[in-house]
Amino acid sequence: MNKSMRSKRKKKPTAMKSGGERSERKPSKQTAKKPSTPAASERAPKSKPKSNGITCREQQEPSKNEKKTSKGGSKEMWTGEETAKKMVASGFFNNNTISGTFKDLPTLKPPLDSCPCFKNNLQKVRAPDCPIPDDKLIKLTHAPDNFICASKVTVPEYNRTVILTQVPDVSNAQNIEDFWRMIFQENVASVVIAVMPLESSVTLQQIFPLLNGTYSNHGKMFLNNKKVESAVAVTSYTLEILPDGCSNSLFTTVYHLHNWRQKRGLEQVGDLVNTLEKVLKTNEVTFNVNLGLPDILFFQNTVFMSMNGTGRAGTMLALFTAMAQVQKGKEVNPKETMEKLRAERCGVVDNAEQYGTVHKAMAVWFKNKSNSEEIQKIA
């Protein structure tokens, strides 16, 4: 082969493209055209997220568990398939068992002498009958004396942080600033809110910007709405969160379930199931750092919020816990699971109707994930 032919076969090196610039404190036209984070705006759907040499494997190819269909068009085997079948066979969805289990659940509260911070801030608490021990309260590193009615909960089979919190008292601007400071501090990727419009005279507009492309400042916390998506009973907001004096922003998705009445169960659970499944998927992301090096896990955390931070938030927590267990191939013992959760946060799940919502949602989730005839027969 002569030199001219060899030279033609040589590929021209491609120039490396530089990442987009970080967005400014106030959104501009340049920011909208070149999004600086993985939450790319709709104006630039083909832009790649800034990675600093780290490539997200989930963005390159779907995981084995996420492939919905095989070559023949049928569903791939779900990791929780066998566990789901065992739970159906054991009577998990039996109405008499469900109501009997709830009646037998303990309602013990922690002693007030273990909750001095909670006791001293009752004016900020929406559910004073559900005290939180000091060792479970979220403490702000920049202002440890600022009280937030939010508690960390240890979830079985889940090694990230889950936080239950009430809607902050919007009459005091400091409470809203502290709430977003907590979201940033705890590296929260997902916030799921279950409140009705104008419930207790609170609007979400008072807490964060609701329109795509708008922003707001709460004290020293800057919030920028990057994206809004709506379904029948849930609206999701992608927010950029940046504290004053900090160069690295956090992107958090806020899911608002807006048809769930206080002290009641949820009739239509489809959007709730889909939302919690998204939270399960996005809170553990695998990154391939460099070729030849092992993968690492980048953990992000979750907040469940309702007006009091116990009933509907606790119901979502119970459902989320059950889903996480099944995904790991572990059967759910409803009584044991609820006892553990109530030991972490008293008042979780207000009543039998909300407890029934957990089982109703689990039935819908099982049917969505499996083609098994016995699972599809769940009432």
C-alpha positions as CSV (number, residue, x, y, z in Angstrom):
1,M,0.0,0.0,0.0
2,N,1.5,3.4,-1.0
3,K,1.8,6.4,1.3
4,S,-1.1,8.2,-0.4
5,M,-3.5,5.4,0.2
6,R,-2.5,5.1,3.9
7,S,-2.9,8.8,4.5
8,K,-6.5,8.7,3.2
9,R,-7.4,6.0,5.7
10,K,-6.3,8.1,8.7
11,K,-9.1,9.6,10.6
12,K,-9.1,13.3,11.4
13,P,-8.9,13.9,15.2
14,T,-12.1,15.6,16.5
15,A,-11.8,18.6,18.6
16,M,-13.1,18.3,22.2
17,K,-16.1,20.5,22.9
18,S,-16.0,22.5,26.0
19,G,-18.8,22.3,28.6
20,G,-21.4,25.0,29.0
21,E,-20.9,27.9,31.3
22,R,-22.4,27.8,34.8
23,S,-25.7,29.8,35.0
24,E,-25.6,33.2,36.6
25,R,-27.6,34.2,39.7
26,K,-30.2,35.7,37.4
27,P,-31.3,33.7,34.3
28,S,-30.2,35.3,31.0
29,K,-30.6,34.5,27.3
30,Q,-27.1,32.9,27.3
31,T,-28.0,30.7,30.3
32,A,-31.2,29.5,28.5
33,K,-29.3,28.6,25.4
34,K,-26.4,26.8,27.2
35,P,-27.7,24.9,30.2
36,S,-24.9,24.2,32.7
37,T,-26.3,21.1,34.3
38,P,-27.9,17.8,33.5
39,A,-31.3,19.4,33.7
40,A,-31.1,20.8,30.2
41,S,-33.7,23.3,29.2
42,E,-36.2,22.6,26.4
43,R,-34.4,25.2,24.2
44,A,-31.3,23.0,23.9
45,P,-32.5,19.4,24.1
46,K,-29.4,18.1,22.3
47,S,-26.9,19.7,24.7
48,K,-24.8,17.4,26.9
49,P,-24.5,17.8,30.6
50,K,-21.4,19.1,32.1
51,S,-19.6,16.1,33.6
52,N,-16.0,17.0,34.5
53,G,-14.9,13.6,33.1
54,I,-17.6,11.6,34.7
55,T,-20.1,9.9,32.3
56,C,-23.5,8.8,33.5
57,R,-24.0,5.3,32.4
58,E,-27.8,5.6,32.8
59,Q,-27.7,8.3,30.0
60,Q,-25.7,6.0,27.7
61,E,-27.8,2.8,27.9
62,P,-30.8,1.5,29.8
63,S,-30.1,-0.9,32.7
64,K,-31.2,-4.5,32.5
65,N,-34.0,-3.9,34.9
66,E,-35.4,-1.0,32.9
67,K,-35.8,-2.8,29.6
68,K,-39.5,-3.2,29.4
69,T,-39.8,-5.6,26.4
70,S,-37.9,-8.5,24.9
71,K,-37.5,-9.3,21.2
72,G,-40.9,-11.1,21.2
73,G,-42.6,-8.0,22.7
74,S,-43.3,-9.4,26.1
75,K,-42.2,-7.8,29.4
76,E,-38.7,-8.7,30.7
77,M,-38.6,-10.5,34.1
78,W,-39.1,-7.9,36.8
79,T,-36.6,-8.2,39.7
80,G,-39.5,-8.2,42.2
81,E,-41.6,-10.8,40.3
82,E,-41.1,-13.8,42.6
83,T,-41.4,-11.7,45.7
84,A,-44.7,-10.1,44.4
85,K,-46.1,-13.6,43.8
86,K,-45.2,-14.7,47.3
87,M,-46.8,-11.6,48.8
88,V,-50.0,-12.2,46.8
89,A,-50.1,-15.9,47.9
90,S,-49.6,-14.9,51.6
91,G,-52.7,-12.7,51.7
92,F,-50.9,-9.3,51.6
93,F,-54.0,-7.8,49.8
94,N,-56.6,-9.4,51.9
95,N,-58.9,-6.7,53.2
96,N,-59.5,-8.3,56.6
97,T,-55.8,-8.7,57.1
98,I,-55.1,-5.1,56.2
99,S,-57.7,-3.7,58.6
100,G,-56.7,-6.0,61.4
101,T,-53.0,-5.1,61.0
102,F,-53.7,-1.4,61.3
103,K,-55.7,-1.8,64.5
104,D,-52.8,-3.7,66.1
105,L,-50.2,-1.0,65.2
106,P,-48.5,0.7,68.2
107,T,-49.1,4.4,68.7
108,L,-46.4,5.1,71.3
109,K,-44.8,8.6,71.3
110,P,-41.3,9.5,72.4
111,P,-41.1,11.1,75.9
112,L,-41.0,14.9,75.7
113,D,-37.7,15.0,77.7
114,S,-36.1,13.5,74.6
115,C,-37.6,16.3,72.5
116,P,-36.5,19.5,74.1
117,C,-35.9,21.4,70.8
118,F,-39.3,20.3,69.5
119,K,-41.0,21.3,72.8
120,N,-39.3,24.8,72.7
121,N,-40.5,25.5,69.2
122,L,-44.2,24.4,69.4
123,Q,-45.2,27.7,67.7
124,K,-43.6,26.4,64.5
125,V,-45.1,23.0,64.7
126,R,-48.3,22.0,62.8
127,A,-48.7,18.6,64.6
128,P,-47.7,19.2,68.3
129,D,-49.1,15.8,69.2
130,C,-46.3,14.1,67.2
131,P,-43.0,15.1,68.9
132,I,-39.6,14.5,67.3
133,P,-36.6,13.5,69.4
134,D,-33.6,15.8,69.1
135,D,-31.4,13.1,67.6
136,K,-33.9,12.7,64.7
137,L,-34.3,16.4,63.9
138,I,-32.5,18.0,60.9
139,K,-30.0,20.5,62.1
140,L,-28.7,23.3,59.8
141,T,-25.0,23.5,59.8
142,H,-25.0,27.2,59.2
143,A,-27.6,28.0,61.8
144,P,-28.1,25.0,64.2
145,D,-30.4,27.1,66.5
146,N,-32.9,27.5,63.6
147,F,-35.7,24.9,64.2
148,I,-37.1,22.9,61.3
149,C,-39.9,20.5,61.9
150,A,-38.3,17.8,59.8
151,S,-36.9,14.4,60.8
152,K,-34.6,11.8,59.3
153,V,-36.0,8.3,58.9
154,T,-34.1,5.1,58.5
155,V,-35.8,3.1,55.8
156,P,-35.3,-0.7,55.7
157,E,-33.4,-1.9,52.6
158,Y,-32.6,1.7,51.6
159,N,-29.3,3.3,52.4
160,R,-30.0,6.9,51.6
161,T,-31.5,9.6,53.7
162,V,-35.3,10.0,53.7
163,I,-36.8,13.1,55.4
164,L,-40.4,13.7,56.6
165,T,-41.3,17.3,56.9
166,Q,-44.3,19.6,57.3
167,V,-45.1,22.5,55.0
168,P,-43.1,25.5,56.4
169,D,-45.0,28.3,58.1
170,V,-45.0,30.9,55.2
171,S,-45.9,33.8,57.6
172,N,-42.2,33.9,58.5
173,A,-39.8,34.3,55.6
174,Q,-37.0,32.7,57.6
175,N,-38.9,29.4,57.7
176,I,-38.9,29.2,53.9
177,E,-35.2,30.1,53.6
178,D,-34.4,27.4,56.2
179,F,-36.4,24.8,54.3
180,W,-34.4,25.3,51.1
181,R,-31.2,25.5,53.1
182,M,-32.1,22.0,54.4
183,I,-32.8,20.7,50.8
184,F,-29.4,22.0,49.7
185,Q,-27.5,20.8,52.8
186,E,-29.0,17.3,52.6
187,N,-28.4,16.9,48.9
188,V,-32.1,16.2,48.2
189,A,-32.8,15.1,44.6
190,S,-36.5,14.6,45.0
191,V,-39.2,16.4,47.0
192,V,-42.7,14.8,46.9
193,I,-45.4,17.2,48.3
194,A,-49.0,16.1,49.0
195,V,-51.2,19.1,49.7
196,M,-54.4,20.4,48.2
197,P,-54.5,23.9,46.5
198,L,-54.9,26.7,49.2
199,E,-54.8,24.1,52.0
200,S,-54.5,26.0,55.3
201,S,-54.2,29.2,53.2
202,V,-50.8,28.1,51.9
203,T,-49.9,28.4,48.2
204,L,-46.8,26.8,46.7
205,Q,-46.1,30.1,44.9
206,Q,-45.1,31.4,48.4
207,I,-42.5,28.6,48.7
208,F,-40.9,28.4,45.2
209,P,-41.4,29.8,41.6
210,L,-44.1,27.8,39.7
211,L,-43.5,29.0,36.1
212,N,-40.8,27.8,33.8
213,G,-38.1,30.4,33.4
214,T,-38.9,32.3,36.6
215,Y,-36.9,32.6,39.8
216,S,-37.2,33.8,43.3
217,N,-35.0,34.7,46.3
218,H,-35.8,33.5,49.8
219,G,-33.3,35.2,52.1
220,K,-29.9,34.0,50.9
221,M,-31.4,31.1,48.8
222,F,-31.8,31.5,45.1
223,L,-34.4,29.3,43.3
224,N,-34.6,29.1,39.5
225,N,-37.4,27.1,37.8
226,K,-35.9,25.3,34.9
227,K,-38.7,23.0,33.8
228,V,-42.4,22.2,34.5
229,E,-44.2,19.0,33.5
230,S,-47.9,18.2,34.2
231,A,-49.9,15.0,34.4
232,V,-53.5,14.4,35.5
233,A,-52.9,14.6,39.3
234,V,-49.2,15.6,39.6
235,T,-47.0,18.5,38.5
236,S,-43.2,18.3,38.5
237,Y,-40.8,21.2,38.8
238,T,-37.1,21.1,38.1
239,L,-35.5,23.7,40.4
240,E,-31.9,25.0,40.5
241,I,-31.0,25.8,44.1
242,L,-28.1,28.1,44.9
243,P,-27.2,29.6,48.3
244,D,-25.6,33.0,48.4
245,G,-21.8,32.8,48.2
246,C,-21.9,29.2,46.8
247,S,-20.6,28.4,43.3
248,N,-22.2,25.0,43.0
249,S,-25.9,24.7,42.5
250,L,-28.2,21.7,43.3
251,F,-30.9,20.5,40.9
252,T,-34.0,19.1,42.7
253,T,-37.2,17.8,41.2
254,V,-40.3,18.8,43.2
255,Y,-43.4,16.6,42.6
256,H,-46.7,18.1,43.7
257,L,-49.6,15.7,44.2
258,H,-52.5,18.1,44.2
259,N,-55.6,16.0,44.6
260,W,-55.0,14.3,48.0
261,R,-57.2,15.6,50.8
262,Q,-55.9,15.9,54.4
263,K,-56.7,13.0,56.7
264,R,-58.0,10.9,53.8
265,G,-56.7,8.1,51.6
266,L,-56.0,8.6,47.8
267,E,-58.6,7.3,45.4
268,Q,-56.6,7.4,42.1
269,V,-53.1,6.1,43.0
270,G,-51.6,5.8,39.5
271,D,-49.7,9.1,39.5
272,L,-48.5,8.4,43.1
273,V,-47.1,5.0,42.0
274,N,-45.4,6.5,39.0
275,T,-43.9,9.3,41.0
276,L,-42.4,7.1,43.7
277,E,-41.0,4.8,41.1
278,K,-39.2,7.7,39.5
279,V,-37.8,8.7,42.9
280,L,-36.5,5.1,43.4
281,K,-34.8,5.2,40.1
282,T,-33.2,8.7,40.2
283,N,-31.8,8.5,43.8
284,E,-29.1,6.0,42.9
285,V,-27.1,6.8,39.8
286,T,-24.1,4.8,38.7
287,F,-21.2,6.7,37.3
288,N,-18.2,5.3,35.3
289,V,-15.3,7.4,36.4
290,N,-12.6,6.3,34.0
291,L,-12.1,3.3,31.8
292,G,-10.8,0.4,33.8
293,L,-11.9,1.8,37.2
294,P,-14.7,0.4,39.2
295,D,-18.1,2.1,39.3
296,I,-19.0,4.4,42.2
297,L,-22.5,5.3,43.5
298,F,-23.6,8.9,43.9
299,F,-26.3,9.0,46.5
300,Q,-29.0,11.6,46.6
301,N,-31.8,11.9,49.1
302,T,-35.6,12.2,49.3
303,V,-38.1,14.4,51.1
304,F,-41.8,13.6,51.7
305,M,-43.9,16.6,52.7
306,S,-47.5,17.1,53.7
307,M,-49.2,19.9,55.7
308,N,-48.3,18.2,59.0
309,G,-45.5,15.9,57.8
310,T,-47.1,12.8,59.3
311,G,-50.3,11.5,57.6
312,R,-49.9,11.8,53.8
313,A,-46.1,12.2,54.0
314,G,-46.1,9.0,56.2
315,T,-48.3,7.2,53.8
316,M,-45.9,8.0,51.0
317,L,-43.0,6.9,53.2
318,A,-44.7,3.5,53.9
319,L,-45.4,2.9,50.2
320,F,-41.8,3.9,49.3
321,T,-40.4,1.6,51.9
322,A,-42.5,-1.4,50.6
323,M,-41.5,-0.7,47.0
324,A,-37.8,-0.5,48.0
325,Q,-38.0,-3.8,49.8
326,V,-39.7,-5.6,46.9
327,Q,-37.1,-4.2,44.4
328,K,-34.5,-5.9,46.6
329,G,-36.4,-9.2,46.5
330,K,-37.6,-9.0,50.1
331,E,-41.1,-9.8,51.1
332,V,-42.9,-7.0,53.0
333,N,-44.2,-7.7,56.5
334,P,-46.7,-4.8,56.8
335,K,-46.9,-4.9,60.6
336,E,-43.2,-5.1,61.1
337,T,-42.5,-2.4,58.6
338,M,-45.0,0.0,60.1
339,E,-43.7,-0.6,63.6
340,K,-40.2,0.3,62.5
341,L,-41.4,3.5,60.7
342,R,-43.5,4.6,63.6
343,A,-40.5,4.1,65.9
344,E,-38.6,6.5,63.6
345,R,-41.4,9.0,63.4
346,C,-44.5,8.8,65.5
347,G,-47.8,9.6,63.7
348,V,-46.8,8.0,60.4
349,V,-50.1,7.2,58.5
350,D,-53.1,8.9,60.1
351,N,-55.8,6.3,59.7
352,A,-56.9,3.0,58.2
353,E,-57.9,4.7,55.0
354,Q,-54.4,5.9,54.4
355,Y,-53.0,2.5,55.3
356,G,-55.3,1.0,52.7
357,T,-53.9,3.5,50.2
358,V,-50.5,1.8,50.6
359,H,-51.9,-1.6,49.7
360,K,-54.0,-0.2,46.8
361,A,-50.9,1.5,45.4
362,M,-48.8,-1.7,45.8
363,A,-51.5,-3.6,43.8
364,V,-51.4,-1.1,41.0
365,W,-47.5,-1.2,41.0
366,F,-47.5,-5.0,40.9
367,K,-49.9,-5.1,37.9
368,N,-47.9,-2.5,36.1
369,K,-44.7,-4.5,36.5
370,S,-45.9,-8.0,35.9
371,N,-47.8,-10.1,33.3
372,S,-48.5,-12.8,35.8
373,E,-52.1,-14.0,35.8
374,E,-52.2,-14.4,39.6
375,I,-50.9,-10.8,40.0
376,Q,-53.4,-9.4,37.5
377,K,-56.2,-10.9,39.5
378,I,-55.5,-8.7,42.5
379,A,-58.7,-6.9,43.4
